[in-house]
Amino acid sequence: MGAPESELSAVFAKTARNRIKRAHEDARYERAEVYRILEAGFVCHIGYCIDGQPYATPTAYWRNGDRVFWHGSSAGRMIRALAGGAPLCLTVALFDGLVLARSGFHTSINYRSVMAFGTAEKTEGRAAKLAALEAMMERIVPGR
C-alpha cells in the first residue's frame, strides 16, 4: 500500500508538471490539505488517452494511505487502456460557493481541487480485491 503516512513528506514536491502558474498563491501542496480534499469527495475523473483521443471518465474513488483507488470494470476501455502503464490524471473538485459580483468579469466560483498524475496499478488477487471493495464501501456508506 505504500509508505505509512508518518514516513511521508508533509509537502508534495513542486515539479514543472504540477506547479500552478496562474493564481499560484492559492495553490497548496501540503499532503494534509490534499488528503482533506480527497476525503471530502466521492467522484473523481480519470483522464487518459487512447489513440490520441482524450477521455475523462467519472468514477467513485477512495484513498488508502498514500494511494488513491477508483472503481472500474476490467472490461471497460479505461481499465484496459491504463493496464499497460499509460499515464493518467486523476482530478477531484469540490464546489464551495458562487462569487457574485456586479460585473461578469468579477463573478466566479470558489472550489478546491486536486489534480494527481501517475500510472495505474491493477489490484490483483481475491483478498486484495475484497479488501479494496470493503474499503470502498466503508468510504461510501460507513458501517454497512
SEVONU-27542 format. One line per 4 residues: number of its first residue (from 1); their letters; for each residue z, x, y negated of N, C-alpha, C. Coordinates in steps of 0.001 Angstrom, whole numbers, always signed. Example, Ala and Ser with C-alpha at 12.3 -4.5 7.8 and 13.67 -1.06 7.14 Angstrom:
% residues 2
1> as> +7800:+13190:+5690:+7800:+12300:+4500:+7800:+13200:+3300 | +7080:+12850:+2250:+7140:+13670:+1060:+7870:+12900:-30
% end
This chain:
% residues 144
1> mgap> +0:+802:+1207:+0:+0:+0:+0:+838:-1261 | -33:+2134:-1188:+14:+2960:-2386:+1427:+3444:-2640 | +1573:+4203:-3692:+2878:+4784:-4035:+3834:+3702:-4535 | +5142:+3870:-4246:+6120:+2929:-4805:+6083:+2969:-6328
5> esel> +6353:+1815:-6953:+6285:+1742:-8413:+7182:+2769:-9080 | +8312:+3120:-8455:+9222:+4080:-9060:+8605:+5474:-9163 | +7572:+5747:-8348:+6917:+7052:-8363:+5672:+7079:-9233 | +5294:+5950:-9812:+4079:+5867:-10592:+4349:+6159:-12058
9> savf> +3337:+6664:-12740:+3435:+6915:-14175:+3693:+5602:-14906 | +4479:+5657:-15962:+4790:+4450:-16739:+3582:+3972:-17543 | +2585:+4830:-17716:+1423:+4507:-18532:+153:+4848:-17751 | -825:+3946:-17770:-2121:+4247:-17167:-2845:+5239:-18077
13> akta> -3546:+6164:-17494:-4285:+7171:-18263:-5438:+6521:-19025 | -5651:+6963:-20254:-6822:+6527:-21011:-7983:+7419:-20599 | -9120:+6782:-20331:-10319:+7522:-19970:-11468:+7039:-20848 | -12592:+7715:-20769:-13761:+7283:-21531:-14184:+5871:-21119
17> rnri> -13921:+5515:-19872:-14336:+4200:-19375:-13391:+3095:-19824 | -12087:+3345:-19907:-11152:+2253:-20192:-10593:+2269:-21614 | -10915:+3276:-22403:-10380:+3358:-23764:-10976:+2267:-24639 | -10096:+1509:-25307:-10532:+439:-26209:-11033:+1075:-27507
21> krah> -12200:+657:-27953:-12796:+1250:-29145:-12597:+394:-30397 | -12734:-932:-30272:-12502:-1827:-31401:-11112:-2412:-31270 | -10397:-2514:-32346:-9024:-3038:-32372:-8152:-2279:-31377 | -8349:-970:-31307:-7620:-136:-30337:-6112:-183:-30534
25> edar> -5658:-564:-31717:-4214:-662:-31954:-3588:-1815:-31165 | -4405:-2759:-30718:-3905:-3876:-29915:-3857:-3559:-28418 | -4495:-2479:-28009:-4571:-2133:-26585:-3224:-1646:-26067 | -2954:-1954:-24833:-1737:-1495:-24161:-2136:-856:-22841
29> yera> -1543:+275:-22550:-1820:+989:-21313:-560:+1128:-20460 | +546:+522:-20916:+1794:+606:-20173:+1676:-189:-18877 | +2047:+431:-17776:+1972:-190:-16464:+2730:-1530:-16439 | +3931:-1565:-17030:+4736:-2784:-17020:+4015:-3926:-17731
33> evyr> +3343:-3643:-18839:+2620:-4690:-19573:+1410:-5170:-18774 | +691:-4256:-18159:-452:-4636:-17323:+31:-5521:-16171 | +1114:-5131:-15533:+1641:-5911:-14415:+2141:-7276:-14868 | +2728:-7376:-16071:+3166:-8685:-16579:+1979:-9635:-16727
37> ilea> +874:-9121:-17233:-321:-9952:-17387:-844:-10367:-16019 | -937:-9425:-15102:-1426:-9757:-13761:-533:-10798:-13086 | +761:-10670:-13256:+1688:-11592:-12607:+1704:-12977:-13254 | +1187:-13112:-14459:+1175:-14401:-15141:-62:-15233:-14795
41> gfvc> -1099:-14594:-14282:-2336:-15305:-13989:-2482:-15636:-12517 | -3487:-16436:-12215:-3788:-16821:-10836:-5248:-16580:-10475 | -6136:-16558:-11471:-7566:-16407:-11219:-8067:-15141:-11905 | -8790:-14337:-11142:-9453:-13168:-11715:-10957:-13345:-11541
45> higy> -11704:-12494:-12188:-13146:-12418:-11968:-13449:-11022:-11451 | -14211:-10954:-10373:-14635:-9690:-9799:-16079:-9472:-10227 | -16319:-8409:-10978:-17662:-8074:-11441:-18266:-7002:-10552 | -19512:-7191:-10162:-20212:-6256:-9288:-21715:-6492:-9443
49> cidg> -22523:-5583:-8931:-23978:-5723:-8985:-24561:-5691:-7585 | -25569:-6515:-7370:-26356:-6486:-6150:-27813:-6356:-6579 | -28443:-5267:-6176:-29850:-5014:-6520:-30104:-5160:-8020 | -29186:-4638:-8827:-29349:-4660:-10275:-28972:-5972:-10935
53> qpya> -28636:-6974:-10170:-28231:-8275:-10720:-26713:-8320:-10830 | -26153:-8457:-12044:-24697:-8543:-12166:-24171:-9921:-11772 | -23005:-9922:-11150:-22289:-11140:-10767:-20839:-10996:-11221 | -20197:-12100:-11521:-18763:-12148:-11815:-18217:-13356:-11070
57> tpta> -17528:-13100:-9970:-17049:-14164:-9097:-15585:-14458:-9368 | -15244:-15705:-9714:-13835:-16065:-9891:-13169:-16256:-8535 | -11928:-15824:-8420:-11203:-15964:-7169:-9706:-15820:-7406 | -8914:-16276:-6442:-7460:-16110:-6504:-7113:-14648:-6255
61> ywrn> -6054:-14166:-6901:-5620:-12784:-6720:-4104:-12723:-6724 | -3583:-11592:-6287:-2155:-11304:-6357:-1976:-9795:-6350 | -827:-9356:-6853:-515:-7934:-6917:+573:-7622:-5909 | +432:-6491:-5240:+1463:-5995:-4341:+1619:-4509:-4656
65> gdrv> +2719:-4154:-5323:+2886:-2763:-5742:+1837:-2391:-6763 | +1142:-1297:-6511:+131:-838:-7464:-1276:-1277:-7064 | -1382:-2234:-6168:-2690:-2727:-5725:-2849:-4198:-6066 | -4093:-4574:-6334:-4426:-5972:-6578:-5292:-6431:-5414
69> fwhg> -4906:-7545:-4818:-5655:-8154:-3729:-6331:-9404:-4264 | -7449:-9777:-3672:-8054:-11045:-4013:-8606:-11682:-2749 | -8792:-12980:-2836:-9260:-13761:-1694:-10778:-13792:-1695 | -11352:-13620:-532:-12796:-13716:-401:-13189:-13901:+1047
73> ssag> -14335:-14482:+1249:-14853:-14710:+2595:-15645:-13497:+3049 | -15397:-13060:+4280:-16146:-11913:+4813:-17631:-12227:+4922 | -17997:-13512:+4921:-19399:-13903:+4984:-20034:-13999:+3595 | -19214:-13906:+2540:-19725:-14065:+1182:-20393:-12807:+658
77> rmir> -21306:-12963:-302:-22036:-11812:-825:-21134:-10834:-1562 | -20059:-11329:-2208:-19171:-10424:-2929:-18540:-9416:-1969 | -17921:-9903:-908:-17239:-9021:+40:-18240:-8113:+736 | -19373:-8656:+1126:-20395:-7826:+1787:-20889:-6727:+853
81> alag> -21095:-7061:-430:-21599:-6069:-1386:-20570:-4986:-1676 | -19300:-5349:-1696:-18253:-4389:-2046:-17741:-3597:-853 | -18067:-4023:+357:-17565:-3367:+1562:-18014:-1916:+1661 | -19140:-1586:+1084:-19653:-220:+1159:-19130:+714:+92
85> gapl> -18137:+277:-680:-17560:+1143:-1703:-18234:+1054:-3060 | -18994:-7:-3298:-19651:-186:-4597:-18600:-341:-5690 | -18880:+132:-6885:-17919:-26:-7985:-17768:-1487:-8371 | -16566:-1813:-8839:-16289:-3177:-9263:-15429:-3156:-10509
89> cltv> -15369:-4298:-11146:-14496:-4503:-12300:-13755:-5810:-12067 | -12436:-5755:-12139:-11590:-6936:-11985:-11026:-7276:-13357 | -11185:-8533:-13780:-10648:-8949:-15070:-9766:-10181:-14923 | -8727:-10212:-15740:-7828:-11351:-15858:-7621:-11581:-17351
93> alfd> -7737:-12816:-17796:-7488:-13145:-19198:-6542:-14329:-19275 | -5553:-14220:-20145:-4579:-15283:-20360:-4725:-15800:-21785 | -4986:-17079:-21910:-5118:-17722:-23218:-3732:-17944:-23808 | -3508:-17449:-25031:-2223:-17618:-25704:-2267:-18632:-26837
97> glvl> -3415:-18810:-27468:-3478:-19786:-28543:-4689:-19599:-29435 | -4960:-20632:-30226:-6046:-20583:-31203:-5512:-20096:-32542 | -6305:-19321:-33222:-6002:-18893:-34583:-7007:-19612:-35475 | -6522:-20638:-36171:-7398:-21440:-37016:-7290:-20977:-38452
101> arsg> -8431:-20836:-39081:-8469:-20367:-40464:-9430:-21253:-41256 | -9372:-21133:-42552:-10285:-21907:-43394:-11713:-21451:-43192 | -11884:-20202:-42835:-13211:-19636:-42637:-13456:-19439:-41142 | -14656:-19724:-40707:-15019:-19478:-39319:-14933:-18005:-38969
105> fhts> -15171:-17147:-39946:-15115:-15704:-39721:-13718:-15266:-39289 | -12698:-15928:-39808:-11321:-15544:-39513:-10687:-16381:-38401 | -11432:-17338:-37858:-10951:-18123:-36729:-11100:-17283:-35468 | -10119:-17371:-34588:-10126:-16503:-33422:-9331:-17127:-32284
109> inyr> -9209:-16392:-31212:-8417:-16782:-30055:-7476:-15638:-29723 | -6204:-15944:-29545:-5256:-14939:-29069:-5227:-14980:-27552 | -5353:-13825:-26957:-5310:-13731:-25498:-4828:-12345:-25108 | -4371:-12245:-23868:-4027:-10965:-23259:-4931:-10809:-22051
113> svma> -5347:-9597:-21785:-6251:-9413:-20657:-6056:-8054:-20013 | -6508:-7978:-18775:-6541:-6728:-18023:-7957:-6554:-17511 | -8474:-5357:-17631:-9755:-5001:-17043:-9502:-3749:-16211 | -9705:-3866:-14909:-9433:-2754:-13996:-10715:-2366:-13280
117> fgta> -10922:-1077:-13118:-12111:-553:-12457:-11720:+103:-11146 | -12583:+12:-10163:-12291:+679:-8902:-13280:+312:-7827 | -12832:+468:-6593:-13605:+80:-5424:-12685:-734:-4517 | -13292:-1545:-3680:-12521:-2410:-2784:-12232:-1711:-1465
121> ekte> -11121:-2080:-880:-10790:-1671:+477:-10536:-2945:+1274 | -11216:-3080:+2391:-11057:-4269:+3224:-9694:-4233:+3910 | -9030:-5370:+3938:-7773:-5489:+4676:-8131:-5626:+6149 | -7676:-4668:+6944:-8035:-4622:+8369:-6837:-4941:+9249
125> graa> -7097:-5548:+10381:-6063:-5814:+11376:-5369:-7141:+11152 | -5012:-7761:+12255:-4389:-9089:+12200:-3081:-9073:+11419 | -2227:-8086:+11660:-925:-8044:+10984:-1096:-7854:+9475 | -1995:-6971:+9074:-2227:-6732:+7642:-2823:-7960:+6974
129> klaa> -3735:-8626:+7658:-4338:-9838:+7100:-3309:-10956:+6968 | -2443:-11094:+7970:-1390:-12105:+7909:-417:-11805:+6766 | -48:-10529:+6609:+854:-10144:+5512:+208:-10435:+4163 | -1088:-10178:+4038:-1794:-10451:+2783:-1844:-11949:+2505
133> leam> -2121:-12734:+3544:-2155:-14191:+3382:-786:-14721:+2976 | +263:-14224:+3611:+1613:-14644:+3258:+1953:-14251:+1819 | +1540:-13051:+1403:+1786:-12614:+18:+1029:-13498:-964 | -204:-13880:-616:-980:-14758:-1488:-293:-16108:-1622
137> meri> +128:-16682:-507:+777:-17995:-562:+2114:-17925:-1304 | +2860:-16861:-1111:+4136:-16703:-1830:+3882:-16596:-3330 | +2781:-15978:-3708:+2428:-15852:-5124:+2020:-17199:-5708 | +1234:-17954:-4964:+711:-19216:-5472:+1751:-20320:-5406
141> vpgr> +2415:-20455:-4243:+3415:-21502:-4050:+4646:-20857:-3412 | +5537:-20261:-4227:+6694:-19559:-3677:+7535:-20447:-2755 | +7911:-19879:-1614:+8768:-20584:-675:+8053:-21529:+266 | +6768:-21650:+134:+6031:-22582:+1005:+5842:-22001:+2379
% end
